[in-house]
Amino acid sequence: MVRWMADEELTALLQRYYGGEGGLWSMIRERIAAELQRRGIEGARHIRFRRRGDGYEVIIEDASGYEPE
């Protein structure tokens, strides 16, 4: 599991996304993918966000054994 606090730009995107604005998931996903690449992390990942005060914690888990129901 990898965790970090979202920067200001990602936080703003997440606030808009959770506020109901559509069409943002691809931009959010691109920002997460760029950060994972920067950290040298590859493979399928499960992405979660947890509200923390005035920002969001990004939580990334390995999804190699995940099977949708």
PDB file of N, CA, C, O and CB in Angstrom:
ATOM      1  N   MET A   1       0.848  -1.177   0.000  1.00  0.00           N
ATOM      2  CA  MET A   1       0.000   0.000   0.000  1.00  0.00           C
ATOM      3  C   MET A   1       0.893   1.239   0.000  1.00  0.00           C
ATOM      4  O   MET A   1       1.909   1.300   0.693  1.00  0.00           O
ATOM      5  CB  MET A   1      -0.965  -0.002   1.225  1.00  0.00           C
ATOM      6  N   VAL A   2       0.487   2.210  -0.788  1.00  0.00           N
ATOM      7  CA  VAL A   2       1.203   3.477  -0.882  1.00  0.00           C
ATOM      8  C   VAL A   2       0.202   4.579  -0.542  1.00  0.00           C
ATOM      9  O   VAL A   2      -0.948   4.544  -0.981  1.00  0.00           O
ATOM     10  CB  VAL A   2       1.841   3.689  -2.317  1.00  0.00           C
ATOM     11  N   ARG A   3       0.654   5.556   0.245  1.00  0.00           N
ATOM     12  CA  ARG A   3      -0.218   6.671   0.634  1.00  0.00           C
ATOM     13  C   ARG A   3       0.536   7.985   0.501  1.00  0.00           C
ATOM     14  O   ARG A   3       1.745   8.050   0.722  1.00  0.00           O
ATOM     15  CB  ARG A   3      -0.735   6.492   2.085  1.00  0.00           C
ATOM     16  N   TRP A   4      -0.195   9.024   0.137  1.00  0.00           N
ATOM     17  CA  TRP A   4       0.355  10.371   0.163  1.00  0.00           C
ATOM     18  C   TRP A   4      -0.796  11.356   0.185  1.00  0.00           C
ATOM     19  O   TRP A   4      -1.928  11.018  -0.160  1.00  0.00           O
ATOM     20  CB  TRP A   4       1.287  10.628  -1.052  1.00  0.00           C
ATOM     21  N   MET A   5      -0.494  12.574   0.592  1.00  0.00           N
ATOM     22  CA  MET A   5      -1.501  13.625   0.576  1.00  0.00           C
ATOM     23  C   MET A   5      -1.537  14.251  -0.813  1.00  0.00           C
ATOM     24  O   MET A   5      -0.499  14.550  -1.403  1.00  0.00           O
ATOM     25  CB  MET A   5      -1.208  14.697   1.663  1.00  0.00           C
ATOM     26  N   ALA A   6      -2.744  14.444  -1.321  1.00  0.00           N
ATOM     27  CA  ALA A   6      -2.922  15.055  -2.635  1.00  0.00           C
ATOM     28  C   ALA A   6      -2.402  16.490  -2.619  1.00  0.00           C
ATOM     29  O   ALA A   6      -2.558  17.208  -1.631  1.00  0.00           O
ATOM     30  CB  ALA A   6      -4.408  15.023  -3.056  1.00  0.00           C
ATOM     31  N   ASP A   7      -1.783  16.897  -3.725  1.00  0.00           N
ATOM     32  CA  ASP A   7      -1.344  18.285  -3.835  1.00  0.00           C
ATOM     33  C   ASP A   7      -2.571  19.174  -4.084  1.00  0.00           C
ATOM     34  O   ASP A   7      -3.692  18.681  -4.205  1.00  0.00           O
ATOM     35  CB  ASP A   7      -0.287  18.451  -4.981  1.00  0.00           C
ATOM     36  N   GLU A   8      -2.341  20.473  -4.159  1.00  0.00           N
ATOM     37  CA  GLU A   8      -3.452  21.426  -4.306  1.00  0.00           C
ATOM     38  C   GLU A   8      -4.265  21.187  -5.571  1.00  0.00           C
ATOM     39  O   GLU A   8      -5.493  21.272  -5.545  1.00  0.00           O
ATOM     40  CB  GLU A   8      -2.921  22.845  -4.311  1.00  0.00           C
ATOM     41  N   GLU A   9      -3.588  20.889  -6.683  1.00  0.00           N
ATOM     42  CA  GLU A   9      -4.302  20.681  -7.949  1.00  0.00           C
ATOM     43  C   GLU A   9      -5.178  19.434  -7.907  1.00  0.00           C
ATOM     44  O   GLU A   9      -6.324  19.465  -8.354  1.00  0.00           O
ATOM     45  CB  GLU A   9      -3.309  20.573  -9.104  1.00  0.00           C
ATOM     46  N   LEU A  10      -4.646  18.340  -7.374  1.00  0.00           N
ATOM     47  CA  LEU A  10      -5.442  17.116  -7.274  1.00  0.00           C
ATOM     48  C   LEU A  10      -6.581  17.306  -6.280  1.00  0.00           C
ATOM     49  O   LEU A  10      -7.692  16.830  -6.512  1.00  0.00           O
ATOM     50  CB  LEU A  10      -4.559  15.923  -6.854  1.00  0.00           C
ATOM     51  N   THR A  11      -6.317  17.991  -5.184  1.00  0.00           N
ATOM     52  CA  THR A  11      -7.374  18.274  -4.208  1.00  0.00           C
ATOM     53  C   THR A  11      -8.513  19.054  -4.859  1.00  0.00           C
ATOM     54  O   THR A  11      -9.684  18.749  -4.629  1.00  0.00           O
ATOM     55  CB  THR A  11      -6.807  19.061  -3.009  1.00  0.00           C
ATOM     56  N   ALA A  12      -8.180  20.051  -5.664  1.00  0.00           N
ATOM     57  CA  ALA A  12      -9.214  20.839  -6.349  1.00  0.00           C
ATOM     58  C   ALA A  12     -10.018  19.962  -7.301  1.00  0.00           C
ATOM     59  O   ALA A  12     -11.241  20.082  -7.365  1.00  0.00           O
ATOM     60  CB  ALA A  12      -8.579  22.013  -7.120  1.00  0.00           C
ATOM     61  N   LEU A  13      -9.346  19.081  -8.042  1.00  0.00           N
ATOM     62  CA  LEU A  13     -10.056  18.155  -8.940  1.00  0.00           C
ATOM     63  C   LEU A  13     -10.980  17.240  -8.149  1.00  0.00           C
ATOM     64  O   LEU A  13     -12.123  17.016  -8.548  1.00  0.00           O
ATOM     65  CB  LEU A  13      -9.054  17.312  -9.757  1.00  0.00           C
ATOM     66  N   LEU A  14     -10.493  16.711  -7.031  1.00  0.00           N
ATOM     67  CA  LEU A  14     -11.308  15.799  -6.218  1.00  0.00           C
ATOM     68  C   LEU A  14     -12.514  16.518  -5.619  1.00  0.00           C
ATOM     69  O   LEU A  14     -13.603  15.947  -5.555  1.00  0.00           O
ATOM     70  CB  LEU A  14     -10.461  15.179  -5.099  1.00  0.00           C
ATOM     71  N   GLN A  15     -12.335  17.742  -5.186  1.00  0.00           N
ATOM     72  CA  GLN A  15     -13.459  18.506  -4.650  1.00  0.00           C
ATOM     73  C   GLN A  15     -14.531  18.716  -5.716  1.00  0.00           C
ATOM     74  O   GLN A  15     -15.724  18.595  -5.434  1.00  0.00           O
ATOM     75  CB  GLN A  15     -12.977  19.860  -4.108  1.00  0.00           C
ATOM     76  N   ARG A  16     -14.109  19.028  -6.928  1.00  0.00           N
ATOM     77  CA  ARG A  16     -15.065  19.189  -8.020  1.00  0.00           C
ATOM     78  C   ARG A  16     -15.740  17.857  -8.353  1.00  0.00           C
ATOM     79  O   ARG A  16     -16.951  17.804  -8.568  1.00  0.00           O
ATOM     80  CB  ARG A  16     -14.364  19.755  -9.266  1.00  0.00           C
ATOM     81  N   TYR A  17     -14.941  16.777  -8.393  1.00  0.00           N
ATOM     82  CA  TYR A  17     -15.457  15.437  -8.698  1.00  0.00           C
ATOM     83  C   TYR A  17     -16.512  15.008  -7.670  1.00  0.00           C
ATOM     84  O   TYR A  17     -17.610  14.584  -8.033  1.00  0.00           O
ATOM     85  CB  TYR A  17     -14.301  14.412  -8.732  1.00  0.00           C
ATOM     86  N   TYR A  18     -16.167  15.123  -6.400  1.00  0.00           N
ATOM     87  CA  TYR A  18     -17.110  14.727  -5.348  1.00  0.00           C
ATOM     88  C   TYR A  18     -18.273  15.705  -5.213  1.00  0.00           C
ATOM     89  O   TYR A  18     -19.296  15.386  -4.606  1.00  0.00           O
ATOM     90  CB  TYR A  18     -16.387  14.612  -4.017  1.00  0.00           C
ATOM     91  N   GLY A  19     -18.109  16.895  -5.782  1.00  0.00           N
ATOM     92  CA  GLY A  19     -19.202  17.868  -5.825  1.00  0.00           C
ATOM     93  C   GLY A  19     -20.191  17.590  -6.941  1.00  0.00           C
ATOM     94  O   GLY A  19     -21.201  18.281  -7.067  1.00  0.00           O
ATOM     95  N   GLY A  20     -19.900  16.567  -7.760  1.00  0.00           N
ATOM     96  CA  GLY A  20     -20.837  16.162  -8.795  1.00  0.00           C
ATOM     97  C   GLY A  20     -20.455  16.560 -10.212  1.00  0.00           C
ATOM     98  O   GLY A  20     -21.197  16.271 -11.151  1.00  0.00           O
ATOM     99  N   GLU A  21     -19.328  17.208 -10.386  1.00  0.00           N
ATOM    100  CA  GLU A  21     -18.921  17.606 -11.729  1.00  0.00           C
ATOM    101  C   GLU A  21     -18.446  16.385 -12.516  1.00  0.00           C
ATOM    102  O   GLU A  21     -17.614  15.617 -12.035  1.00  0.00           O
ATOM    103  CB  GLU A  21     -17.809  18.677 -11.667  1.00  0.00           C
ATOM    104  N   GLY A  22     -18.963  16.214 -13.693  1.00  0.00           N
ATOM    105  CA  GLY A  22     -18.618  15.063 -14.516  1.00  0.00           C
ATOM    106  C   GLY A  22     -17.375  15.283 -15.356  1.00  0.00           C
ATOM    107  O   GLY A  22     -16.897  16.407 -15.505  1.00  0.00           O
ATOM    108  N   GLY A  23     -16.861  14.190 -15.902  1.00  0.00           N
ATOM    109  CA  GLY A  23     -15.762  14.247 -16.842  1.00  0.00           C
ATOM    110  C   GLY A  23     -14.396  14.485 -16.235  1.00  0.00           C
ATOM    111  O   GLY A  23     -13.458  14.830 -16.953  1.00  0.00           O
ATOM    112  N   LEU A  24     -14.259  14.308 -14.927  1.00  0.00           N
ATOM    113  CA  LEU A  24     -12.982  14.592 -14.275  1.00  0.00           C
ATOM    114  C   LEU A  24     -12.153  13.352 -13.978  1.00  0.00           C
ATOM    115  O   LEU A  24     -10.955  13.457 -13.718  1.00  0.00           O
ATOM    116  CB  LEU A  24     -13.226  15.329 -13.005  1.00  0.00           C
ATOM    117  N   TRP A  25     -12.780  12.173 -14.014  1.00  0.00           N
ATOM    118  CA  TRP A  25     -12.066  10.972 -13.588  1.00  0.00           C
ATOM    119  C   TRP A  25     -10.801  10.725 -14.408  1.00  0.00           C
ATOM    120  O   TRP A  25      -9.782  10.316 -13.851  1.00  0.00           O
ATOM    121  CB  TRP A  25     -12.979   9.767 -13.686  1.00  0.00           C
ATOM    122  N   SER A  26     -10.845  10.964 -15.706  1.00  0.00           N
ATOM    123  CA  SER A  26      -9.654  10.713 -16.525  1.00  0.00           C
ATOM    124  C   SER A  26      -8.504  11.638 -16.111  1.00  0.00           C
ATOM    125  O   SER A  26      -7.353  11.204 -16.092  1.00  0.00           O
ATOM    126  CB  SER A  26      -9.980  10.905 -18.024  1.00  0.00           C
ATOM    127  N   MET A  27      -8.787  12.885 -15.785  1.00  0.00           N
ATOM    128  CA  MET A  27      -7.735  13.803 -15.339  1.00  0.00           C
ATOM    129  C   MET A  27      -7.183  13.371 -13.984  1.00  0.00           C
ATOM    130  O   MET A  27      -5.975  13.431 -13.756  1.00  0.00           O
ATOM    131  CB  MET A  27      -8.273  15.244 -15.257  1.00  0.00           C
ATOM    132  N   ILE A  28      -8.063  12.936 -13.090  1.00  0.00           N
ATOM    133  CA  ILE A  28      -7.628  12.448 -11.779  1.00  0.00           C
ATOM    134  C   ILE A  28      -6.742  11.226 -11.964  1.00  0.00           C
ATOM    135  O   ILE A  28      -5.674  11.129 -11.360  1.00  0.00           O
ATOM    136  CB  ILE A  28      -8.846  12.107 -10.878  1.00  0.00           C
ATOM    137  N   ARG A  29      -7.185  10.302 -12.792  1.00  0.00           N
ATOM    138  CA  ARG A  29      -6.436   9.069 -13.046  1.00  0.00           C
ATOM    139  C   ARG A  29      -5.064   9.360 -13.652  1.00  0.00           C
ATOM    140  O   ARG A  29      -4.078   8.716 -13.294  1.00  0.00           O
ATOM    141  CB  ARG A  29      -7.231   8.149 -13.977  1.00  0.00           C
ATOM    142  N   GLU A  30      -4.998  10.322 -14.562  1.00  0.00           N
ATOM    143  CA  GLU A  30      -3.724  10.709 -15.179  1.00  0.00           C
ATOM    144  C   GLU A  30      -2.746  11.250 -14.141  1.00  0.00           C
ATOM    145  O   GLU A  30      -1.557  10.933 -14.180  1.00  0.00           O
ATOM    146  CB  GLU A  30      -3.958  11.759 -16.273  1.00  0.00           C
ATOM    147  N   ARG A  31      -3.239  12.056 -13.223  1.00  0.00           N
ATOM    148  CA  ARG A  31      -2.370  12.611 -12.175  1.00  0.00           C
ATOM    149  C   ARG A  31      -1.848  11.507 -11.262  1.00  0.00           C
ATOM    150  O   ARG A  31      -0.680  11.516 -10.874  1.00  0.00           O
ATOM    151  CB  ARG A  31      -3.129  13.667 -11.346  1.00  0.00           C
ATOM    152  N   ILE A  32      -2.720  10.554 -10.919  1.00  0.00           N
ATOM    153  CA  ILE A  32      -2.300   9.431 -10.067  1.00  0.00           C
ATOM    154  C   ILE A  32      -1.277   8.570 -10.813  1.00  0.00           C
ATOM    155  O   ILE A  32      -0.261   8.179 -10.237  1.00  0.00           O
ATOM    156  CB  ILE A  32      -3.530   8.568  -9.638  1.00  0.00           C
ATOM    157  N   ALA A  33      -1.537   8.273 -12.086  1.00  0.00           N
ATOM    158  CA  ALA A  33      -0.627   7.452 -12.885  1.00  0.00           C
ATOM    159  C   ALA A  33       0.741   8.120 -13.003  1.00  0.00           C
ATOM    160  O   ALA A  33       1.766   7.443 -12.934  1.00  0.00           O
ATOM    161  CB  ALA A  33      -1.218   7.198 -14.284  1.00  0.00           C
ATOM    162  N   ALA A  34       0.767   9.436 -13.179  1.00  0.00           N
ATOM    163  CA  ALA A  34       2.042  10.152 -13.285  1.00  0.00           C
ATOM    164  C   ALA A  34       2.824  10.057 -11.980  1.00  0.00           C
ATOM    165  O   ALA A  34       4.042   9.879 -12.000  1.00  0.00           O
ATOM    166  CB  ALA A  34       1.803  11.627 -13.653  1.00  0.00           C
ATOM    167  N   GLU A  35       2.141  10.173 -10.856  1.00  0.00           N
ATOM    168  CA  GLU A  35       2.816  10.063  -9.564  1.00  0.00           C
ATOM    169  C   GLU A  35       3.335   8.651  -9.330  1.00  0.00           C
ATOM    170  O   GLU A  35       4.446   8.469  -8.830  1.00  0.00           O
ATOM    171  CB  GLU A  35       1.871  10.466  -8.435  1.00  0.00           C
ATOM    172  N   LEU A  36       2.536   7.652  -9.689  1.00  0.00           N
ATOM    173  CA  LEU A  36       2.990   6.266  -9.535  1.00  0.00           C
ATOM    174  C   LEU A  36       4.206   6.002 -10.422  1.00  0.00           C
ATOM    175  O   LEU A  36       5.147   5.332  -9.997  1.00  0.00           O
ATOM    176  CB  LEU A  36       1.849   5.277  -9.881  1.00  0.00           C
ATOM    177  N   GLN A  37       4.194   6.516 -11.633  1.00  0.00           N
ATOM    178  CA  GLN A  37       5.329   6.349 -12.539  1.00  0.00           C
ATOM    179  C   GLN A  37       6.565   7.036 -11.965  1.00  0.00           C
ATOM    180  O   GLN A  37       7.666   6.488 -12.016  1.00  0.00           O
ATOM    181  CB  GLN A  37       4.997   6.915 -13.938  1.00  0.00           C
ATOM    182  N   ARG A  38       6.382   8.230 -11.422  1.00  0.00           N
ATOM    183  CA  ARG A  38       7.495   8.961 -10.812  1.00  0.00           C
ATOM    184  C   ARG A  38       8.112   8.154  -9.667  1.00  0.00           C
ATOM    185  O   ARG A  38       9.322   8.206  -9.447  1.00  0.00           O
ATOM    186  CB  ARG A  38       7.020  10.336 -10.299  1.00  0.00           C
ATOM    187  N   ARG A  39       7.273   7.408  -8.941  1.00  0.00           N
ATOM    188  CA  ARG A  39       7.739   6.588  -7.820  1.00  0.00           C
ATOM    189  C   ARG A  39       8.223   5.199  -8.260  1.00  0.00           C
ATOM    190  O   ARG A  39       8.695   4.414  -7.437  1.00  0.00           O
ATOM    191  CB  ARG A  39       6.624   6.438  -6.800  1.00  0.00           C
ATOM    192  N   GLY A  40       8.104   4.903  -9.553  1.00  0.00           N
ATOM    193  CA  GLY A  40       8.561   3.619 -10.070  1.00  0.00           C
ATOM    194  C   GLY A  40       7.630   2.463  -9.743  1.00  0.00           C
ATOM    195  O   GLY A  40       8.073   1.318  -9.651  1.00  0.00           O
ATOM    196  N   ILE A  41       6.343   2.750  -9.567  1.00  0.00           N
ATOM    197  CA  ILE A  41       5.350   1.733  -9.223  1.00  0.00           C
ATOM    198  C   ILE A  41       4.553   1.380 -10.473  1.00  0.00           C
ATOM    199  O   ILE A  41       3.969   2.252 -11.118  1.00  0.00           O
ATOM    200  CB  ILE A  41       4.404   2.228  -8.083  1.00  0.00           C
ATOM    201  N   GLU A  42       4.536   0.094 -10.807  1.00  0.00           N
ATOM    202  CA  GLU A  42       3.825  -0.373 -12.001  1.00  0.00           C
ATOM    203  C   GLU A  42       2.792  -1.418 -11.623  1.00  0.00           C
ATOM    204  O   GLU A  42       2.786  -1.921 -10.499  1.00  0.00           O
ATOM    205  CB  GLU A  42       4.810  -0.949 -13.035  1.00  0.00           C
ATOM    206  N   GLY A  43       1.915  -1.743 -12.569  1.00  0.00           N
ATOM    207  CA  GLY A  43       0.926  -2.795 -12.377  1.00  0.00           C
ATOM    208  C   GLY A  43      -0.442  -2.244 -12.026  1.00  0.00           C
ATOM    209  O   GLY A  43      -0.620  -1.041 -11.838  1.00  0.00           O
ATOM    210  N   ALA A  44      -1.402  -3.150 -11.943  1.00  0.00           N
ATOM    211  CA  ALA A  44      -2.787  -2.780 -11.652  1.00  0.00           C
ATOM    212  C   ALA A  44      -2.893  -2.274 -10.212  1.00  0.00           C
ATOM    213  O   ALA A  44      -2.326  -2.863  -9.292  1.00  0.00           O
ATOM    214  CB  ALA A  44      -3.741  -3.988 -11.879  1.00  0.00           C
ATOM    215  N   ARG A  45      -3.610  -1.202 -10.038  1.00  0.00           N
ATOM    216  CA  ARG A  45      -3.751  -0.580  -8.723  1.00  0.00           C
ATOM    217  C   ARG A  45      -5.200  -0.220  -8.452  1.00  0.00           C
ATOM    218  O   ARG A  45      -5.957   0.139  -9.354  1.00  0.00           O
ATOM    219  CB  ARG A  45      -2.869   0.667  -8.618  1.00  0.00           C
ATOM    220  N   HIS A  46      -5.560  -0.328  -7.187  1.00  0.00           N
ATOM    221  CA  HIS A  46      -6.872   0.105  -6.718  1.00  0.00           C
ATOM    222  C   HIS A  46      -6.655   1.473  -6.062  1.00  0.00           C
ATOM    223  O   HIS A  46      -5.815   1.613  -5.174  1.00  0.00           O
ATOM    224  CB  HIS A  46      -7.526  -0.949  -5.707  1.00  0.00           C
ATOM    225  N   ILE A  47      -7.407   2.464  -6.500  1.00  0.00           N
ATOM    226  CA  ILE A  47      -7.233   3.843  -6.027  1.00  0.00           C
ATOM    227  C   ILE A  47      -8.386   4.209  -5.099  1.00  0.00           C
ATOM    228  O   ILE A  47      -9.555   4.002  -5.422  1.00  0.00           O
ATOM    229  CB  ILE A  47      -7.155   4.840  -7.224  1.00  0.00           C
ATOM    230  N   ARG A  48      -8.027   4.759  -3.935  1.00  0.00           N
ATOM    231  CA  ARG A  48      -9.040   5.284  -3.011  1.00  0.00           C
ATOM    232  C   ARG A  48      -8.590   6.660  -2.532  1.00  0.00           C
ATOM    233  O   ARG A  48      -7.408   6.999  -2.584  1.00  0.00           O
ATOM    234  CB  ARG A  48      -9.264   4.313  -1.795  1.00  0.00           C
ATOM    235  N   PHE A  49      -9.548   7.437  -2.071  1.00  0.00           N
ATOM    236  CA  PHE A  49      -9.260   8.749  -1.513  1.00  0.00           C
ATOM    237  C   PHE A  49      -9.966   8.855  -0.168  1.00  0.00           C
ATOM    238  O   PHE A  49     -11.105   8.415  -0.014  1.00  0.00           O
ATOM    239  CB  PHE A  49      -9.707   9.892  -2.481  1.00  0.00           C
ATOM    240  N   ARG A  50      -9.276   9.445   0.798  1.00  0.00           N
ATOM    241  CA  ARG A  50      -9.865   9.649   2.118  1.00  0.00           C
ATOM    242  C   ARG A  50      -9.754  11.135   2.455  1.00  0.00           C
ATOM    243  O   ARG A  50      -8.677  11.728   2.394  1.00  0.00           O
ATOM    244  CB  ARG A  50      -9.157   8.759   3.210  1.00  0.00           C
ATOM    245  N   ARG A  51     -10.892  11.712   2.811  1.00  0.00           N
ATOM    246  CA  ARG A  51     -10.923  13.126   3.174  1.00  0.00           C
ATOM    247  C   ARG A  51     -10.139  13.325   4.464  1.00  0.00           C
ATOM    248  O   ARG A  51     -10.367  12.620   5.447  1.00  0.00           O
ATOM    249  CB  ARG A  51     -12.384  13.632   3.333  1.00  0.00           C
ATOM    250  N   ARG A  52      -9.228  14.271   4.464  1.00  0.00           N
ATOM    251  CA  ARG A  52      -8.392  14.602   5.626  1.00  0.00           C
ATOM    252  C   ARG A  52      -8.374  16.118   5.785  1.00  0.00           C
ATOM    253  O   ARG A  52      -7.664  16.811   5.056  1.00  0.00           O
ATOM    254  CB  ARG A  52      -6.930  14.036   5.466  1.00  0.00           C
ATOM    255  N   GLY A  53      -9.147  16.633   6.726  1.00  0.00           N
ATOM    256  CA  GLY A  53      -9.171  18.082   6.938  1.00  0.00           C
ATOM    257  C   GLY A  53      -9.586  18.814   5.686  1.00  0.00           C
ATOM    258  O   GLY A  53     -10.708  18.649   5.205  1.00  0.00           O
ATOM    259  N   ASP A  54      -8.681  19.628   5.150  1.00  0.00           N
ATOM    260  CA  ASP A  54      -9.004  20.389   3.944  1.00  0.00           C
ATOM    261  C   ASP A  54      -8.396  19.772   2.694  1.00  0.00           C
ATOM    262  O   ASP A  54      -8.323  20.433   1.658  1.00  0.00           O
ATOM    263  CB  ASP A  54      -8.529  21.816   4.088  1.00  0.00           C
ATOM    264  N   GLY A  55      -7.954  18.509   2.770  1.00  0.00           N
ATOM    265  CA  GLY A  55      -7.364  17.839   1.617  1.00  0.00           C
ATOM    266  C   GLY A  55      -7.805  16.389   1.523  1.00  0.00           C
ATOM    267  O   GLY A  55      -8.761  15.970   2.175  1.00  0.00           O
ATOM    268  N   TYR A  56      -7.098  15.636   0.707  1.00  0.00           N
ATOM    269  CA  TYR A  56      -7.402  14.220   0.502  1.00  0.00           C
ATOM    270  C   TYR A  56      -6.133  13.393   0.595  1.00  0.00           C
ATOM    271  O   TYR A  56      -5.081  13.783   0.088  1.00  0.00           O
ATOM    272  CB  TYR A  56      -8.085  13.998  -0.859  1.00  0.00           C
ATOM    273  N   GLU A  57      -6.247  12.252   1.247  1.00  0.00           N
ATOM    274  CA  GLU A  57      -5.176  11.277   1.248  1.00  0.00           C
ATOM    275  C   GLU A  57      -5.422  10.331   0.082  1.00  0.00           C
ATOM    276  O   GLU A  57      -6.533   9.833  -0.099  1.00  0.00           O
ATOM    277  CB  GLU A  57      -5.099  10.507   2.609  1.00  0.00           C
ATOM    278  N   VAL A  58      -4.398  10.087  -0.697  1.00  0.00           N
ATOM    279  CA  VAL A  58      -4.467   9.152  -1.817  1.00  0.00           C
ATOM    280  C   VAL A  58      -3.976   7.803  -1.283  1.00  0.00           C
ATOM    281  O   VAL A  58      -2.901   7.721  -0.689  1.00  0.00           O
ATOM    282  CB  VAL A  58      -3.601   9.649  -3.063  1.00  0.00           C
ATOM    283  N   ILE A  59      -4.757   6.758  -1.495  1.00  0.00           N
ATOM    284  CA  ILE A  59      -4.413   5.422  -1.017  1.00  0.00           C
ATOM    285  C   ILE A  59      -4.395   4.486  -2.215  1.00  0.00           C
ATOM    286  O   ILE A  59      -5.402   4.317  -2.902  1.00  0.00           O
ATOM    287  CB  ILE A  59      -5.421   4.923   0.076  1.00  0.00           C
ATOM    288  N   ILE A  60      -3.241   3.882  -2.457  1.00  0.00           N
ATOM    289  CA  ILE A  60      -3.062   3.009  -3.606  1.00  0.00           C
ATOM    290  C   ILE A  60      -2.750   1.606  -3.107  1.00  0.00           C
ATOM    291  O   ILE A  60      -1.820   1.408  -2.324  1.00  0.00           O
ATOM    292  CB  ILE A  60      -1.937   3.533  -4.540  1.00  0.00           C
ATOM    293  N   GLU A  61      -3.531   0.636  -3.564  1.00  0.00           N
ATOM    294  CA  GLU A  61      -3.332  -0.757  -3.179  1.00  0.00           C
ATOM    295  C   GLU A  61      -3.135  -1.606  -4.431  1.00  0.00           C
ATOM    296  O   GLU A  61      -3.671  -1.297  -5.496  1.00  0.00           O
ATOM    297  CB  GLU A  61      -4.533  -1.279  -2.345  1.00  0.00           C
ATOM    298  N   ASP A  62      -2.369  -2.666  -4.291  1.00  0.00           N
ATOM    299  CA  ASP A  62      -2.159  -3.613  -5.379  1.00  0.00           C
ATOM    300  C   ASP A  62      -3.498  -4.262  -5.730  1.00  0.00           C
ATOM    301  O   ASP A  62      -4.230  -4.692  -4.838  1.00  0.00           O
ATOM    302  CB  ASP A  62      -1.097  -4.691  -4.990  1.00  0.00           C
ATOM    303  N   ALA A  63      -3.816  -4.335  -7.003  1.00  0.00           N
ATOM    304  CA  ALA A  63      -5.088  -4.923  -7.435  1.00  0.00           C
ATOM    305  C   ALA A  63      -4.871  -6.184  -8.252  1.00  0.00           C
ATOM    306  O   ALA A  63      -5.760  -6.594  -8.998  1.00  0.00           O
ATOM    307  CB  ALA A  63      -5.891  -3.915  -8.249  1.00  0.00           C
ATOM    308  N   SER A  64      -3.705  -6.808  -8.126  1.00  0.00           N
ATOM    309  CA  SER A  64      -3.397  -7.971  -8.952  1.00  0.00           C
ATOM    310  C   SER A  64      -4.357  -9.141  -8.702  1.00  0.00           C
ATOM    311  O   SER A  64      -4.618  -9.907  -9.629  1.00  0.00           O
ATOM    312  CB  SER A  64      -1.971  -8.417  -8.696  1.00  0.00           C
ATOM    313  N   GLY A  65      -4.886  -9.306  -7.502  1.00  0.00           N
ATOM    314  CA  GLY A  65      -5.801 -10.409  -7.209  1.00  0.00           C
ATOM    315  C   GLY A  65      -7.260 -10.002  -7.230  1.00  0.00           C
ATOM    316  O   GLY A  65      -8.133 -10.804  -6.898  1.00  0.00           O
ATOM    317  N   TYR A  66      -7.537  -8.763  -7.616  1.00  0.00           N
ATOM    318  CA  TYR A  66      -8.903  -8.255  -7.614  1.00  0.00           C
ATOM    319  C   TYR A  66      -9.715  -8.811  -8.777  1.00  0.00           C
ATOM    320  O   TYR A  66      -9.267  -8.794  -9.924  1.00  0.00           O
ATOM    321  CB  TYR A  66      -8.895  -6.738  -7.667  1.00  0.00           C
ATOM    322  N   GLU A  67     -10.907  -9.301  -8.473  1.00  0.00           N
ATOM    323  CA  GLU A  67     -11.827  -9.756  -9.509  1.00  0.00           C
ATOM    324  C   GLU A  67     -13.182  -9.107  -9.270  1.00  0.00           C
ATOM    325  O   GLU A  67     -13.771  -9.293  -8.205  1.00  0.00           O
ATOM    326  CB  GLU A  67     -11.945 -11.313  -9.520  1.00  0.00           C
ATOM    327  N   PRO A  68     -13.690  -8.346 -10.242  1.00  0.00           N
ATOM    328  CA  PRO A  68     -15.003  -7.712 -10.062  1.00  0.00           C
ATOM    329  C   PRO A  68     -16.102  -8.763  -9.945  1.00  0.00           C
ATOM    330  O   PRO A  68     -16.029  -9.837 -10.542  1.00  0.00           O
ATOM    331  CB  PRO A  68     -15.309  -6.759 -11.234  1.00  0.00           C
ATOM    332  N   GLU A  69     -17.116  -8.425  -9.165  1.00  0.00           N
ATOM    333  CA  GLU A  69     -18.239  -9.349  -8.969  1.00  0.00           C
ATOM    334  C   GLU A  69     -19.227  -9.252 -10.094  1.00  0.00           C
ATOM    335  O   GLU A  69     -20.235  -9.958 -10.093  1.00  0.00           O
ATOM    336  CB  GLU A  69     -18.938  -9.076  -7.654  1.00  0.00           C
TER     337      GLU A  69
END
